[in-house]
């Protein structure tokens, strides 16, 4: 892990922040490229990406705070530096971004499913890079393992996110990153060809839903499972999104105009 790219005195540049910034730029580049191919207004689509990113940041932290019992025990931690630096829960950000995207597209007259299709590869690629940032910071860690590719975090800076040190863990961040890179490549090829509106975003929901469902079995922390069921909340959301994706891929008629 590499929590900091470099430090000069009291100033340090966090690796996570740099990779998240790169993820955002890479996602916007892909979206802009596909928007041009699709004949959509590039500037309007890029603005949509910025608004969705802002909504995603807020939504990810809101869901994290809502589900983590430590915040209920110590509510002032909401305003701490560790909360500010935390990535939050991806699905909270994803759902918030979906709501923002839908209302913005309706207001600006963008075709909902066609626009969602060109965003899907960018979201997958950006998320893949962002998970590398998680690995660098140590967050979203896995369960203990004896497998040869297990990773051991040793940097004291990792204690800021709570990852156990000196224990070999599943590199769940890398599992998810690899899955997302593969998904991004598949979606980009599909989006660049003629396709039914909604099929690209639908396939993203199916593939990522299945990938996240599997990766969650190797994740260590379970504070986001408030119902105490056999599957975590993220896994139930994964199943739901995969079902929605199947409907978009297989449905004969588009849901939106």
N, C-alpha and C positions, 0 to 999 in steps of 0.2 A: 504494500500500500504506500501511497505517497500523498498524505494529507495536504502538504504545502509544496508548491513548485519551488519557491525560494523565500528566504526571509532576510530582511535588512533591518537590523535593530528590532524595534517592536512591530514593524510592518511585515506582514507575510501575505503571499498570494495563494489562496486556497485552490488546489487542483480541481475540486468539485465545481467551484464557481466558473473556472475557465472552461471546463468541459461542458457545463450547462450552456454557457454562452455559445460555444462552438456548435452544440446540438441545435440551438435555436436558429443560428445562421444557416446551418446545413439544411434544416427542415424548410426554412423560407426559400432557400435556393431551389430545392426540389419542387416546392409548390409553385414558385414563379415559373419554372421551366415547363411544368405540366400545364399551368394556366394558359401560357402562350400557345401551346399545342392545341388546347381545348377551345381556344378562341374566346376566353373569358378576360375581363378587365384585370390586368396584372396588378395594378396599384390597389384596386379594391380588394382583391384576393389577399395581397400582402398585408393590408390593413387588418383584414379579418384574422390573419395569423397572429398579429401583434395583440389584438384584443383577446383572442383565445388563450394566448400565453399568459397574459395578465390574470384572466379568469382562472386559468389552471393553477397558477401559483397560489392564489387565494383559496381555491377549492381544496387543493391538496393539504394545506395547513389546517383548514377548518375541519376536515374529516379526521386528520391525525389528532387534533386537540379533542374532538368529540369522542373518539374511541379509546384514547390512552387514559387509563385510570389515574396515572400520576398527576395529570392536570386537574382532575377533580379533587385530589388530595392537596395539591399545591397550585391553586389557580394563578398565582403571580408568575409561575414559570412560563405562562403564555407569552409574557413580555421579555423573556430572557434571550440572551444571545444565542444559546443553543437552539431555541425554537426558531429564531430568525434564520439560522444557518441550515436548519433541517429541511430536507426535500419534501417532507410530508408523505401522504399516501397517494400514489399515482391515480388510483381510480377516483378519488375525490376531485383531483384536478381535471381528469378526463371528462367526468360527468359535467362539471362546471363549464368546461370549454365547449361541450356539446350544446348546452343550453345557450351560451353566448353565440355560438356559431349559427344555430338555428334562427334566432331572432335577428341577428345581423344580416344573414342571407335573405331573410324575408323582407327586411327593411330596404336592402340595397338591390333587390330584384335578382339576386343570384340564384340559379337553379340548385336546389338543395342537394340532391343526390350527385349531380355532376361535380359540384364543388367539393362535396365530401370525398368523392373518389380521388380528386387530385391532392387532397390533404393526407390521405391514408399513407402513402409511401413516406412522406415527410415526417409524419408523426412517428412511424415505426423507426426510421433512421435516427431521428432526434432522440427518441427514447433509448435506442441502443447506445448512443454516445453518452447520454446521461447516466446510464447504468455503469459505464466505465468510471464516471465520476463518483458514483456510490461506492464502487470497489476501492477507489483511491482514498475515499474518506473513511471507509470501514462500515458504513451504514448498510442496512438491509442484509445483514449477515445470515449465514446458514447454520444448520445444526452441526454438532461435532461429527467428524467422520474419520475413518482410518484409510480412506481411499488415497492413492498416491498423488492425485491432483488437488487434494485438500490444501487450503492456505492457512497460514498462521499469522495473525496480526500481532505486531510487537511495538508499534509506535505509541508512546504515551498520549499523543494527540488523539488517538482512536477512542480514548476514554470519554471524549466529548460526546460521542454518539452511543456509547454503552457497549460496544463490541467487546467480548471477552478476549483477553490477551493470552498468548502462549498456548492456545488450543487450536488444533487443526480443525478447520471448518469447511463445509461445502461452500464453494465460491458461487453462491446463488446469483450474485450480481452479474458474474460472467455468463452463467447459464442463460439468464434472461437477455443479456446483451447479444449473445450469439444468436439466440432465437429471433430477436428483433432485427438483426442485420439480415438474416435469411428471409424473414417476412418482408422487409423493405425491398429486397431484390426481386422477390416474386411479384409484389404489388406494383413496383415500378414498370416491370415488363408488361403486366396486364393493363395498367393505366395508359401506357404509351400506344396500345393497340385499340381497335374498335371493341367496345364492350357495352353491356347493358348498364344504364345508370343505376348506381347503387351496388353493383357487383364487387367493386374494388373495396369500398369501405366495409361491405358485408364480409368479404373474405378476410379483411383485417380483423374484424371482430371475432370471427371463427378461429383464425390461427393464433391470434394473441390470447384469446380467451382460453384456448386449450393449453398454450405454452405456460400461461400464468397459473392455471389450475395445477399443472404438474410441478412447476417450480415451488409453489407454496408448500408442497409436502416436504421440501428440504429447507425451508425457512425456519429460523430458530424462535423468534419472538411471536407470541400469540395474543398480544394485548388488543389486537383488532378483531378478536372473536368474542364480542360481548355476550352472545347468546349461548356460548359454551357447547356448540354443536360440533359434530365430527369434522365439518369443513369450516374454514375461516370465512369471515365476511368477504374477503377478496376472492375466495374461491366461488362463493355463491354469486357474486357479481360477474365473475368470469363465465360461469355457466349461463347466466341470463344474457350476457352480451353475445356469447357464442350462438345462443338460440335466435337472437335478433338478427345476427349476421347470417345464419342459415336461411332465415326468411327472406332477407334481401338478395341473397345469392340465388335461391331456388324459386322465389315468388315470381309468378307470371306477370303481375302488374306492378308498376312502381308505386311506392307509398306516397311520394310527393311529386308534384309536377316539376 
